[in-house]
Amino acid sequence: MVLNHRKKNSRHRGSWTHSTGEKKKHRGAGSRGGRGNAGSGKRGDAKKPSYWKIKNFVGKHGFTNHARKTVLTTTISQLNSSIQSLVVQGKAVESSNVFKINLKDIGVKKLLGTGNPLFAYEIVVESATTSAVEKIEAKGGSVLLPVLVEKPSEE
């Protein structure tokens, strides 16, 4: 047998407080010191201890350097592990055991020297560390860097 219950709010109709305690309590956020974490000021003794436990609860933390530039890099060891998939994608070409790759095609601006090359590479890149260039040339490859032209000084 199904029982039809009246809603609770309909049972509170006609009462002075609608079961909220005092008459003024249900109007705004006044009786609870504001909404959310508000009201934890000088006399908010019920809320303060919960904030004491949380370190760095108030304020901004850290520093963001907006002048810092991020340069997309790759290492020789990362190049070793991904060279076969780059050949399949057409971003690298293999000819006579030499892999030719332009790192600009994969969005890399700098080559780092971590790891040892497994193959001979001919790499075109914006910048590279000296250790990366030495390791690749020792394996029989080459690194092509853009030529920097110095501006003549006006004196």
C-alpha positions as CSV (number, residue, x, y, z in Angstrom):
1,M,0.0,0.0,0.0
2,V,1.4,3.4,-1.0
3,L,1.4,6.1,1.6
4,N,1.0,9.7,0.4
5,H,3.0,11.9,2.7
6,R,2.6,15.6,2.8
7,K,5.7,17.6,2.1
8,K,7.4,19.0,5.2
9,N,7.2,22.6,4.0
10,S,3.5,22.4,3.7
11,R,3.3,21.3,7.3
12,H,5.2,24.4,8.3
13,R,2.8,26.8,6.7
14,G,1.0,28.8,9.2
15,S,3.7,28.6,11.8
16,W,5.5,31.8,12.9
17,T,9.0,30.6,12.0
18,H,8.6,27.7,9.5
19,S,10.7,25.5,11.8
20,T,13.8,27.7,11.4
21,G,14.0,28.7,15.1
22,E,13.8,32.4,15.6
23,K,11.6,34.5,13.3
24,K,14.5,36.4,11.7
25,K,16.9,33.5,11.2
26,H,15.9,32.2,7.8
27,R,15.9,35.6,6.1
28,G,19.6,36.1,5.1
29,A,23.0,34.9,6.3
30,G,23.0,37.1,9.4
31,S,22.6,34.6,12.2
32,R,25.5,32.5,10.9
33,G,28.1,35.2,10.5
34,G,27.8,35.4,6.7
35,R,27.9,32.8,4.0
36,G,30.7,30.3,3.5
37,N,33.9,31.2,5.3
38,A,32.8,34.7,6.1
39,G,32.4,35.8,9.7
40,S,35.7,34.3,10.9
41,G,37.0,37.7,12.1
42,K,37.7,39.1,15.5
43,R,34.8,37.3,17.3
44,G,34.3,34.3,15.1
45,D,35.4,31.8,17.7
46,A,33.5,28.9,16.3
47,K,35.1,29.2,12.9
48,K,38.7,30.2,13.7
49,P,40.0,26.8,14.9
50,S,39.2,25.1,11.6
51,Y,41.4,27.7,9.8
52,W,44.3,27.3,12.2
53,K,44.8,23.8,11.0
54,I,45.1,24.7,7.3
55,K,48.5,26.2,6.6
56,N,48.5,29.1,4.1
57,F,44.7,29.4,4.2
58,V,44.6,33.1,3.5
59,G,46.2,35.1,0.8
60,K,48.1,34.6,-2.4
61,H,51.2,32.4,-2.5
62,G,54.2,32.1,-4.8
63,F,55.5,34.3,-7.5
64,T,54.9,34.2,-11.3
65,N,57.6,35.6,-13.4
66,H,55.9,36.9,-16.5
67,A,59.1,37.8,-18.2
68,R,60.3,34.2,-18.3
69,K,60.4,32.6,-21.7
70,T,59.9,28.9,-22.1
71,V,61.8,27.3,-24.9
72,L,60.6,24.0,-26.2
73,T,63.5,21.5,-26.0
74,T,64.4,17.9,-26.8
75,T,67.3,15.7,-25.8
76,I,69.4,13.3,-27.8
77,S,67.9,10.4,-25.8
78,Q,64.3,11.5,-26.6
79,L,65.3,11.8,-30.3
80,N,66.6,8.2,-30.2
81,S,63.3,6.9,-28.8
82,S,61.1,8.8,-31.2
83,I,63.0,8.8,-34.4
84,Q,61.2,5.7,-35.9
85,S,57.8,7.2,-35.3
86,L,58.9,10.5,-36.8
87,V,60.0,8.7,-39.9
88,V,56.6,7.1,-40.1
89,Q,54.9,10.5,-39.7
90,G,57.1,11.9,-42.5
91,K,58.8,14.5,-40.2
92,A,62.2,12.7,-40.6
93,V,63.8,11.1,-43.5
94,E,66.2,8.1,-43.4
95,S,68.8,7.8,-46.2
96,S,71.9,5.5,-46.1
97,N,71.7,5.1,-42.2
98,V,71.5,8.9,-41.7
99,F,68.4,10.4,-40.2
100,K,67.6,13.9,-41.5
101,I,65.3,16.0,-39.4
102,N,64.2,19.6,-39.0
103,L,63.3,20.0,-35.4
104,K,61.2,23.1,-36.3
105,D,58.7,20.7,-37.9
106,I,58.0,19.1,-34.5
107,G,58.0,22.4,-32.6
108,V,61.4,22.1,-30.9
109,K,63.7,25.1,-30.7
110,K,66.7,23.8,-28.8
111,L,68.6,20.5,-28.8
112,L,70.1,19.4,-25.4
113,G,73.0,17.0,-25.0
114,T,71.5,14.4,-22.6
115,G,72.1,10.9,-23.8
116,N,74.2,9.4,-26.6
117,P,73.1,9.3,-30.2
118,L,72.3,5.8,-31.5
119,F,72.3,6.9,-35.1
120,A,73.9,9.5,-37.3
121,Y,71.7,12.5,-37.5
122,E,71.6,15.6,-39.7
123,I,69.6,18.0,-37.6
124,V,68.4,21.5,-38.5
125,V,67.6,23.4,-35.2
126,E,67.5,27.0,-34.0
127,S,69.9,26.4,-31.1
128,A,71.8,23.5,-29.5
129,T,74.2,23.0,-26.6
130,T,77.8,22.4,-27.4
131,S,77.7,19.0,-25.9
132,A,74.8,18.0,-28.2
133,V,76.7,19.2,-31.3
134,E,79.9,17.4,-30.2
135,K,78.1,14.1,-29.6
136,I,76.2,14.1,-32.9
137,E,79.3,15.1,-34.9
138,A,81.3,12.3,-33.1
139,K,78.7,9.8,-34.3
140,G,79.1,11.0,-37.9
141,G,76.2,13.4,-38.1
142,S,75.9,17.2,-38.3
143,V,73.9,20.0,-36.7
144,L,72.9,23.0,-38.8
145,L,72.4,26.2,-36.8
146,P,71.3,29.5,-38.2
147,V,74.1,32.0,-38.8
148,L,74.0,35.0,-36.5
149,V,75.0,38.2,-38.3
150,E,76.3,40.8,-36.0
151,K,75.1,44.4,-36.6
152,P,77.9,46.8,-37.3
153,S,78.4,49.2,-34.5
154,E,77.8,52.9,-35.3
155,E,80.8,54.7,-34.0
